[in-house]
Amino acid sequence: MTDAQSGAYPMLGLGRRFNPARDLSRTAFRDEDMALYDLFVHHMRAGRAMIEGITFTGCRIEGPAVMLILDGTTFDATNFGGNGPVADLVLRSVGTRAIGAIPMRNCTFVGCEFFMLGFTGGSVILDQILAISTPE
């Protein structure tokens, strides 16, 4: 039996146990955890082409996925989740679009952590992510 089946979820880097989000239709999440893909599928089924206007506080957002960071999305005290150089998490498109990436606009991340996510978007936000120092 896995930890998830037994109800004994593992501790996260956030200093708390895994707490799966049950209602993905909300516009604010606190201390809840979700797969980015599941959140995106929920929005698509509701007729929305992107995840927009959501605040995440103390949440863990999991992949595997690539987040397309669009205008208005901000990060404060966020752990981008790399076990190595942060450059390994950044993907730059060679074209004008990022097909397959999950678009996020006007979203706020405060005290969150990401796991198994890559990030793409405009050069300004990607340069800001690349400037983050990671412990050796």
C-alpha positions as CSV (number, residue, x, y, z in Angstrom):
1,M,0.0,0.0,0.0
2,T,1.4,3.4,-0.9
3,D,1.4,6.4,1.4
4,A,-1.4,8.0,-0.6
5,Q,-3.6,4.9,-0.3
6,S,-3.0,4.6,3.5
7,G,-3.8,8.3,4.0
8,A,-0.3,9.0,5.3
9,Y,0.8,11.5,2.8
10,P,4.5,12.4,2.7
11,M,5.9,15.7,4.1
12,L,6.5,18.4,1.5
13,G,9.3,21.0,1.4
14,L,6.6,23.4,2.6
15,G,6.8,21.8,6.0
16,R,3.4,20.2,5.9
17,R,1.8,17.0,4.6
18,F,0.5,16.7,1.1
19,N,-3.1,18.1,0.9
20,P,-4.8,17.4,-2.4
21,A,-7.1,20.1,-3.7
22,R,-10.6,18.8,-3.9
23,D,-12.4,21.7,-5.8
24,L,-10.4,23.0,-8.8
25,S,-13.1,25.6,-9.7
26,R,-12.0,28.1,-7.0
27,T,-10.0,31.3,-7.6
28,A,-7.9,31.0,-4.5
29,F,-6.1,28.0,-3.0
30,R,-4.3,27.9,0.3
31,D,-2.0,25.1,1.5
32,E,-3.4,22.8,-1.2
33,D,-1.6,20.7,-3.8
34,M,-2.5,19.9,-7.4
35,A,-1.2,18.7,-10.7
36,L,-1.0,21.7,-13.1
37,Y,-2.4,19.5,-15.9
38,D,-5.5,18.6,-13.8
39,L,-6.2,22.2,-13.1
40,F,-5.8,23.1,-16.8
41,V,-8.1,20.3,-17.9
42,H,-10.7,21.5,-15.4
43,H,-10.5,25.0,-16.9
44,M,-10.7,23.7,-20.5
45,R,-13.8,21.7,-19.7
46,A,-15.4,24.9,-18.4
47,G,-14.7,26.5,-21.8
48,R,-11.6,28.5,-20.8
49,A,-8.4,28.4,-22.8
50,M,-6.0,29.2,-20.0
51,I,-5.7,29.3,-16.2
52,E,-6.4,32.9,-15.2
53,G,-6.9,35.0,-12.1
54,I,-6.0,32.5,-9.5
55,T,-4.1,33.0,-6.3
56,F,-2.0,30.2,-4.8
57,T,-0.7,30.6,-1.3
58,G,1.5,27.9,0.3
59,C,0.6,25.4,-2.5
60,R,2.5,22.7,-4.3
61,I,2.0,22.6,-8.0
62,E,3.2,19.4,-9.7
63,G,4.0,18.3,-13.2
64,P,5.2,16.9,-15.4
65,A,4.2,19.9,-17.3
66,V,5.5,23.2,-18.8
67,M,4.0,26.4,-17.5
68,L,3.6,29.2,-20.0
69,I,3.9,32.4,-17.9
70,L,1.8,35.2,-19.4
71,D,1.3,38.8,-18.3
72,G,0.3,39.6,-14.8
73,T,1.5,36.3,-13.3
74,T,3.8,36.9,-10.2
75,F,5.9,34.8,-7.9
76,D,6.8,35.7,-4.3
77,A,8.9,33.5,-2.1
78,T,8.5,30.6,-4.5
79,N,10.6,27.5,-4.8
80,F,10.8,26.6,-8.5
81,G,11.8,23.1,-7.5
82,G,15.0,22.3,-9.3
83,N,17.5,19.9,-7.8
84,G,20.1,21.5,-10.0
85,P,20.7,24.7,-11.9
86,V,17.5,26.7,-12.4
87,A,18.5,26.9,-16.1
88,D,17.4,23.3,-16.4
89,L,13.8,24.4,-15.7
90,V,13.6,27.1,-18.3
91,L,12.5,26.4,-21.9
92,R,12.8,29.0,-24.6
93,S,10.6,28.7,-27.7
94,V,12.4,29.0,-31.0
95,G,9.1,30.0,-32.7
96,T,6.4,32.4,-31.8
97,R,4.2,30.0,-29.8
98,A,4.7,27.4,-27.0
99,I,2.4,24.6,-28.2
100,G,1.7,22.1,-25.4
101,A,2.5,24.5,-22.6
102,I,-0.1,25.3,-20.0
103,P,-0.9,29.1,-20.2
104,M,-1.3,31.1,-17.0
105,R,-2.3,34.8,-16.9
106,N,-2.8,37.1,-13.9
107,C,-2.0,34.4,-11.4
108,T,-0.3,34.9,-8.1
109,F,2.0,32.4,-6.4
110,V,3.0,33.2,-2.8
111,G,5.1,30.8,-0.7
112,C,4.5,28.0,-3.2
113,E,6.7,25.2,-4.5
114,F,6.8,23.6,-7.9
115,F,7.7,19.9,-8.6
116,M,8.6,18.5,-12.0
117,L,7.7,21.7,-13.9
118,G,9.4,23.5,-16.7
119,F,8.8,27.2,-17.4
120,T,8.5,29.2,-20.6
121,G,7.3,32.6,-21.6
122,G,8.7,36.0,-22.6
123,S,12.3,36.8,-22.2
124,V,11.8,39.2,-19.3
125,I,10.2,36.6,-17.0
126,L,12.5,33.8,-18.1
127,D,15.5,36.1,-17.4
128,Q,14.1,36.8,-13.9
129,I,13.8,33.0,-13.2
130,L,17.3,32.4,-14.5
131,A,18.6,35.0,-12.1
132,I,17.4,33.0,-9.1
133,S,20.3,31.5,-7.2
134,T,20.0,27.9,-6.2
135,P,21.9,26.2,-3.3
136,E,24.7,24.0,-4.3
